[in-house]
Amino acid sequence: MNTEQVLLNKWRNLTSHKQQEVLDFIDSLGSQSSQTEWQYLEQRPSSWRKQLYLKGRRLRASIVWTDMIVNEMTPEEAADNWDLPKEAIKESIEYCQTHQDLLKHEAEIERRHLEERGIPLEPKITSG
């Protein structure tokens, strides 16, 4: 049995919801590979991270994206806040939306590393 048949047999044994998740995942892989050239983003070869950074800055695209979400900023507001072209913000959003699995994986690695070093990740609650 070849790989294609094995995958098809496993897929057939999934619920219809899980089958759709597999199809969505395959689609996301296609969109990730179709955009290989980014105008405003680059990989940092010296970093353990695989996610992309804004060119010429030590700023990860995921930081810009997260900041936008947390602070409920529009792309225009984020561009002004980070002193970046609006196109760089839009490219960061697109990259982060299509690479969420990578971002989550790297966040988990960082979390484990900090916990192993004894660095608290939750704020201390003080009675006052």
Z-matrix of the N, CA and C atoms (Angstrom, degrees):
N
C 1 1.453
C 2 1.539 1 107.61
N 3 1.334 2 116.39 1 128.99
C 4 1.466 3 119.08 2 -179.59
C 5 1.532 4 110.57 3 -84.17
N 6 1.319 5 115.51 4 172.65
C 7 1.464 6 121.60 5 -176.55
C 8 1.521 7 112.27 6 -58.85
N 9 1.313 8 116.43 7 -40.75
C 10 1.461 9 120.05 8 -179.67
C 11 1.524 10 111.31 9 -61.36
N 12 1.309 11 117.65 10 -41.94
C 13 1.465 12 121.36 11 179.51
C 14 1.522 13 110.93 12 -67.80
N 15 1.335 14 116.63 13 -39.54
C 16 1.470 15 120.09 14 178.16
C 17 1.526 16 109.76 15 -61.32
N 18 1.337 17 116.43 16 -47.12
C 19 1.468 18 120.10 17 179.66
C 20 1.526 19 111.62 18 -61.64
N 21 1.312 20 116.36 19 -43.77
C 22 1.459 21 120.29 20 -179.83
C 23 1.530 22 111.32 21 -62.52
N 24 1.316 23 117.38 22 -42.30
C 25 1.467 24 120.90 23 178.59
C 26 1.528 25 111.20 24 -63.16
N 27 1.329 26 116.75 25 -42.51
C 28 1.471 27 119.94 26 178.85
C 29 1.526 28 110.56 27 -66.22
N 30 1.328 29 116.62 28 -40.45
C 31 1.455 30 121.25 29 -179.75
C 32 1.522 31 110.73 30 -63.12
N 33 1.318 32 117.04 31 -40.59
C 34 1.467 33 121.11 32 -179.76
C 35 1.525 34 112.69 33 -63.53
N 36 1.324 35 117.80 34 -26.06
C 37 1.461 36 121.89 35 -179.43
C 38 1.531 37 113.13 36 -82.87
N 39 1.322 38 116.77 37 -5.06
C 40 1.463 39 120.74 38 179.87
C 41 1.525 40 110.52 39 -85.34
N 42 1.332 41 115.51 40 159.65
C 43 1.467 42 119.87 41 172.37
C 44 1.521 43 108.43 42 -67.63
N 45 1.310 44 117.12 43 162.89
C 46 1.468 45 119.60 44 -178.84
C 47 1.534 46 110.99 45 -62.21
N 48 1.335 47 116.23 46 -34.99
C 49 1.472 48 119.83 47 177.56
C 50 1.524 49 110.59 48 -63.33
N 51 1.326 50 117.01 49 -45.09
C 52 1.468 51 121.38 50 179.49
C 53 1.529 52 110.90 51 -67.41
N 54 1.320 53 116.99 52 -35.50
C 55 1.465 54 119.92 53 176.63
C 56 1.529 55 110.21 54 -60.64
N 57 1.338 56 115.96 55 -42.59
C 58 1.457 57 119.73 56 178.93
C 59 1.525 58 110.98 57 -65.24
N 60 1.341 59 117.58 58 -37.47
C 61 1.459 60 120.67 59 176.95
C 62 1.523 61 110.80 60 -61.06
N 63 1.318 62 116.68 61 -41.73
C 64 1.466 63 120.81 62 177.53
C 65 1.519 64 110.27 63 -61.89
N 66 1.314 65 116.91 64 -45.35
C 67 1.469 66 120.63 65 179.12
C 68 1.532 67 111.21 66 -62.63
N 69 1.325 68 116.94 67 -41.57
C 70 1.466 69 120.48 68 178.12
C 71 1.525 70 110.79 69 -63.29
N 72 1.341 71 115.92 70 -40.43
C 73 1.465 72 120.32 71 178.66
C 74 1.524 73 110.64 72 -62.85
N 75 1.325 74 116.85 73 -43.37
C 76 1.465 75 120.95 74 178.88
C 77 1.529 76 110.09 75 -62.24
N 78 1.327 77 116.34 76 -41.58
C 79 1.470 78 119.93 77 176.99
C 80 1.528 79 110.97 78 -61.18
N 81 1.339 80 116.77 79 -41.17
C 82 1.467 81 119.36 80 -179.46
C 83 1.520 82 111.32 81 -66.09
N 84 1.327 83 117.25 82 -34.09
C 85 1.466 84 119.84 83 176.43
C 86 1.520 85 110.42 84 -63.70
N 87 1.309 86 116.30 85 -39.84
C 88 1.460 87 120.52 86 178.37
C 89 1.510 88 112.09 87 -63.99
N 90 1.327 89 117.11 88 -41.11
C 91 1.464 90 119.52 89 -179.58
C 92 1.519 91 111.12 90 -70.85
N 93 1.337 92 117.46 91 -31.58
C 94 1.456 93 120.05 92 177.49
C 95 1.517 94 111.20 93 -66.08
N 96 1.322 95 117.05 94 -42.42
C 97 1.455 96 119.48 95 -177.34
C 98 1.519 97 112.41 96 -77.93
N 99 1.335 98 117.65 97 -21.34
C 100 1.459 99 119.19 98 -179.08
C 101 1.521 100 111.46 99 -73.44
N 102 1.312 101 118.44 100 -26.30
C 103 1.464 102 121.60 101 179.24
C 104 1.515 103 107.84 102 -106.84
N 105 1.319 104 117.07 103 89.79
C 106 1.454 105 120.54 104 -179.52
C 107 1.516 106 111.74 105 -100.08
N 108 1.297 107 117.46 106 -20.71
C 109 1.457 108 121.54 107 179.86
C 110 1.524 109 109.48 108 -107.28
N 111 1.289 110 115.45 109 123.33
C 112 1.457 111 120.91 110 177.38
C 113 1.522 112 107.69 111 -114.18
N 114 1.295 113 116.87 112 137.34
C 115 1.455 114 120.64 113 -178.61
C 116 1.526 115 111.76 114 -76.52
N 117 1.333 116 117.03 115 -37.03
C 118 1.456 117 120.73 116 -173.60
C 119 1.526 118 114.03 117 -112.41
N 120 1.322 119 117.53 118 -3.18
C 121 1.463 120 121.16 119 -175.63
C 122 1.515 121 111.09 120 -117.24
N 123 1.339 122 115.10 121 150.60
C 124 1.460 123 120.72 122 178.52
C 125 1.523 124 109.87 123 -151.21
N 126 1.321 125 115.26 124 159.09
C 127 1.454 126 120.48 125 175.83
C 128 1.522 127 108.04 126 -89.38
N 129 1.312 128 116.12 127 145.85
C 130 1.464 129 121.17 128 176.73
C 131 1.512 130 107.21 129 -98.77
N 132 1.315 131 118.82 130 108.50
C 133 1.464 132 120.99 131 -175.24
C 134 1.528 133 113.55 132 -62.52
N 135 1.327 134 117.91 133 -26.17
C 136 1.462 135 119.62 134 -178.18
C 137 1.529 136 113.07 135 -84.01
N 138 1.312 137 117.14 136 -7.12
C 139 1.460 138 121.35 137 -176.37
C 140 1.527 139 111.00 138 -91.75
N 141 1.341 140 116.49 139 148.37
C 142 1.465 141 120.47 140 173.28
C 143 1.520 142 110.72 141 -73.75
N 144 1.312 143 115.14 142 -17.68
C 145 1.463 144 119.83 143 -179.05
C 146 1.525 145 110.42 144 -75.54
N 147 1.324 146 114.46 145 146.72
C 148 1.460 147 120.51 146 175.90
C 149 1.529 148 111.36 147 -98.88
N 150 1.351 149 116.08 148 -15.88
C 151 1.456 150 118.40 149 -179.08
C 152 1.526 151 110.64 150 -69.26
N 153 1.305 152 115.55 151 161.97
C 154 1.453 153 121.09 152 -173.18
C 155 1.525 154 112.92 153 -91.58
N 156 1.327 155 113.65 154 155.05
C 157 1.462 156 124.21 155 179.86
C 158 1.523 157 108.94 156 -115.31
N 159 1.336 158 116.49 157 158.75
C 160 1.450 159 120.66 158 172.39
C 161 1.527 160 107.36 159 -70.01
N 162 1.308 161 116.68 160 133.10
C 163 1.465 162 121.28 161 -178.27
C 164 1.519 163 110.66 162 -57.64
N 165 1.329 164 114.40 163 134.85
C 166 1.457 165 120.42 164 176.89
C 167 1.510 166 115.04 165 77.71
N 168 1.323 167 117.30 166 5.38
C 169 1.467 168 121.29 167 -178.97
C 170 1.514 169 110.27 168 -134.58
N 171 1.278 170 116.36 169 156.97
C 172 1.464 171 121.52 170 173.55
C 173 1.524 172 108.12 171 -95.33
N 174 1.309 173 115.17 172 53.15
C 175 1.458 174 122.97 173 -173.94
C 176 1.518 175 109.30 174 -130.06
N 177 1.339 176 115.16 175 117.69
C 178 1.463 177 119.60 176 178.60
C 179 1.522 178 110.42 177 -75.16
N 180 1.323 179 115.30 178 144.40
C 181 1.464 180 120.59 179 176.71
C 182 1.528 181 110.13 180 -57.98
N 183 1.333 182 116.46 181 -35.17
C 184 1.467 183 120.37 182 -178.36
C 185 1.527 184 112.24 183 -65.86
N 186 1.330 185 117.75 184 -29.04
C 187 1.470 186 120.50 185 177.61
C 188 1.523 187 109.57 186 -67.78
N 189 1.319 188 116.45 187 -44.25
C 190 1.471 189 120.93 188 178.55
C 191 1.528 190 109.69 189 -62.06
N 192 1.324 191 116.41 190 -46.42
C 193 1.462 192 121.82 191 -178.09
C 194 1.530 193 111.30 192 -62.48
N 195 1.328 194 116.39 193 -46.97
C 196 1.462 195 121.11 194 179.66
C 197 1.523 196 110.89 195 -62.60
N 198 1.323 197 116.22 196 -42.91
C 199 1.459 198 120.83 197 178.78
C 200 1.527 199 110.97 198 -60.16
N 201 1.315 200 116.16 199 -40.28
C 202 1.462 201 120.01 200 177.77
C 203 1.519 202 111.70 201 -61.66
N 204 1.323 203 115.64 202 -44.20
C 205 1.461 204 120.38 203 -177.96
C 206 1.526 205 110.72 204 -66.53
N 207 1.324 206 115.84 205 -50.78
C 208 1.471 207 120.90 206 -176.51
C 209 1.528 208 111.30 207 -61.12
N 210 1.322 209 116.39 208 -41.34
C 211 1.462 210 120.61 209 -176.39
C 212 1.530 211 113.65 210 -96.27
N 213 1.347 212 115.31 211 8.83
C 214 1.472 213 122.11 212 177.20
C 215 1.524 214 111.87 213 49.54
N 216 1.335 215 115.52 214 50.78
C 217 1.459 216 121.72 215 -179.48
C 218 1.521 217 111.19 216 -95.06
N 219 1.298 218 115.66 217 148.27
C 220 1.456 219 121.61 218 170.16
C 221 1.534 220 107.63 219 -80.26
N 222 1.319 221 117.59 220 164.38
C 223 1.474 222 118.68 221 175.29
C 224 1.533 223 112.27 222 -57.22
N 225 1.319 224 116.88 223 -36.30
C 226 1.466 225 120.33 224 178.67
C 227 1.526 226 111.17 225 -64.43
N 228 1.341 227 116.60 226 -43.35
C 229 1.463 228 120.39 227 178.85
C 230 1.524 229 111.15 228 -65.61
N 231 1.327 230 116.44 229 -39.94
C 232 1.467 231 119.83 230 178.31
C 233 1.522 232 111.13 231 -65.49
N 234 1.326 233 116.86 232 -40.20
C 235 1.467 234 120.25 233 178.19
C 236 1.519 235 110.42 234 -60.26
N 237 1.321 236 116.10 235 -42.02
C 238 1.461 237 120.70 236 178.46
C 239 1.530 238 110.68 237 -67.97
N 240 1.317 239 116.63 238 -43.71
C 241 1.460 240 121.88 239 -178.74
C 242 1.526 241 112.22 240 -61.64
N 243 1.336 242 116.88 241 -43.11
C 244 1.473 243 121.90 242 -176.11
C 245 1.529 244 112.05 243 -96.09
N 246 1.318 245 118.09 244 1.04
C 247 1.459 246 122.66 245 -178.04
C 248 1.528 247 110.82 246 53.67
N 249 1.341 248 114.27 247 53.44
C 250 1.462 249 122.62 248 -179.37
C 251 1.525 250 109.48 249 -128.13
N 252 1.336 251 116.74 250 154.89
C 253 1.471 252 118.06 251 173.25
C 254 1.529 253 110.19 252 -64.07
N 255 1.318 254 115.93 253 146.92
C 256 1.466 255 120.26 254 179.19
C 257 1.527 256 111.19 255 -57.64
N 258 1.334 257 117.01 256 -33.32
C 259 1.466 258 121.39 257 178.92
C 260 1.536 259 110.97 258 -64.34
N 261 1.329 260 117.08 259 -34.46
C 262 1.473 261 120.81 260 177.64
C 263 1.526 262 110.40 261 -66.83
N 264 1.319 263 115.84 262 -37.36
C 265 1.465 264 120.68 263 177.50
C 266 1.524 265 109.72 264 -66.08
N 267 1.317 266 116.56 265 -47.15
C 268 1.466 267 120.12 266 179.63
C 269 1.522 268 111.24 267 -61.86
N 270 1.322 269 117.61 268 -38.87
C 271 1.464 270 121.08 269 177.90
C 272 1.524 271 110.31 270 -66.13
N 273 1.321 272 117.70 271 -39.15
C 274 1.469 273 121.66 272 177.27
C 275 1.529 274 110.69 273 -62.54
N 276 1.318 275 116.37 274 -42.14
C 277 1.468 276 121.06 275 178.48
C 278 1.524 277 109.62 276 -61.66
N 279 1.327 278 116.62 277 -49.61
C 280 1.464 279 120.68 278 -179.31
C 281 1.530 280 111.08 279 -59.43
N 282 1.318 281 116.03 280 -45.19
C 283 1.463 282 120.02 281 179.99
C 284 1.537 283 110.48 282 -60.22
N 285 1.313 284 116.52 283 -49.50
C 286 1.467 285 120.18 284 -176.89
C 287 1.523 286 112.12 285 -64.90
N 288 1.315 287 117.31 286 -38.14
C 289 1.460 288 120.15 287 179.54
C 290 1.523 289 111.63 288 -67.40
N 291 1.317 290 117.81 289 -30.90
C 292 1.464 291 120.41 290 -178.47
C 293 1.525 292 113.13 291 -94.18
N 294 1.329 293 117.46 292 -3.36
C 295 1.470 294 120.80 293 -179.19
C 296 1.530 295 111.68 294 -128.72
N 297 1.329 296 116.78 295 34.37
C 298 1.462 297 120.68 296 -176.50
C 299 1.526 298 112.93 297 -62.26
N 300 1.324 299 117.48 298 -35.37
C 301 1.469 300 119.22 299 179.46
C 302 1.525 301 110.62 300 -62.24
N 303 1.316 302 117.32 301 -43.47
C 304 1.465 303 121.19 302 178.20
C 305 1.523 304 110.27 303 -62.70
N 306 1.309 305 117.50 304 -45.55
C 307 1.465 306 121.21 305 -178.66
C 308 1.526 307 111.29 306 -62.27
N 309 1.330 308 116.89 307 -42.49
C 310 1.467 309 120.69 308 178.50
C 311 1.520 310 110.95 309 -65.08
N 312 1.318 311 116.38 310 -41.56
C 313 1.469 312 121.31 311 179.97
C 314 1.534 313 110.41 312 -62.10
N 315 1.314 314 117.12 313 -46.79
C 316 1.464 315 120.07 314 -179.69
C 317 1.525 316 111.93 315 -67.91
N 318 1.324 317 118.11 316 -34.36
C 319 1.466 318 120.95 317 176.45
C 320 1.526 319 110.45 318 -64.50
N 321 1.327 320 117.06 319 -38.82
C 322 1.469 321 120.83 320 178.14
C 323 1.527 322 110.96 321 -66.84
N 324 1.318 323 117.40 322 -40.83
C 325 1.465 324 120.73 323 176.80
C 326 1.523 325 110.05 324 -59.94
N 327 1.330 326 116.29 325 -46.08
C 328 1.455 327 120.46 326 -179.65
C 329 1.529 328 111.24 327 -64.21
N 330 1.323 329 117.12 328 -41.42
C 331 1.462 330 121.39 329 178.41
C 332 1.530 331 110.76 330 -59.91
N 333 1.344 332 116.61 331 -47.56
C 334 1.464 333 120.12 332 179.05
C 335 1.528 334 111.46 333 -61.32
N 336 1.322 335 116.49 334 -41.40
C 337 1.462 336 121.22 335 179.95
C 338 1.533 337 110.46 336 -61.50
N 339 1.322 338 117.07 337 -45.66
C 340 1.460 339 120.64 338 179.56
C 341 1.522 340 111.46 339 -65.33
N 342 1.332 341 117.25 340 -41.14
C 343 1.465 342 120.48 341 178.42
C 344 1.525 343 110.90 342 -63.20
N 345 1.349 344 117.35 343 -40.47
C 346 1.465 345 121.14 344 178.52
C 347 1.518 346 111.51 345 -62.64
N 348 1.325 347 117.53 346 -30.53
C 349 1.464 348 122.10 347 179.15
C 350 1.527 349 111.73 348 -86.03
N 351 1.325 350 117.26 349 -0.77
C 352 1.457 351 121.30 350 178.01
C 353 1.516 352 114.42 351 78.34
N 354 1.316 353 117.01 352 19.94
C 355 1.462 354 120.67 353 179.90
C 356 1.529 355 108.41 354 -86.89
N 357 1.335 356 117.48 355 119.91
C 358 1.468 357 119.95 356 -178.68
C 359 1.519 358 111.38 357 -67.88
N 360 1.329 359 115.27 358 136.71
C 361 1.460 360 120.42 359 -179.04
C 362 1.517 361 112.76 360 -103.91
N 363 1.306 362 116.40 361 -15.81
C 364 1.458 363 121.31 362 178.43
C 365 1.524 364 108.87 363 -105.82
N 366 1.325 365 117.20 364 142.77
C 367 1.467 366 118.70 365 179.24
C 368 1.530 367 110.79 366 -67.52
N 369 1.328 368 114.63 367 147.00
C 370 1.463 369 119.46 368 176.86
C 371 1.519 370 108.65 369 -75.81
N 372 1.316 371 115.09 370 137.71
C 373 1.455 372 120.61 371 177.51
C 374 1.525 373 107.41 372 -94.88
N 375 1.305 374 115.73 373 122.61
C 376 1.451 375 120.67 374 -179.98
C 377 1.516 376 108.59 375 -111.37
N 378 1.305 377 114.79 376 142.02
C 379 1.476 378 117.81 377 176.97
C 380 1.504 379 108.16 378 -86.91
N 381 1.277 380 115.89 379 139.88
C 382 1.455 381 117.16 380 -174.87
C 383 1.413 382 111.58 381 -145.08
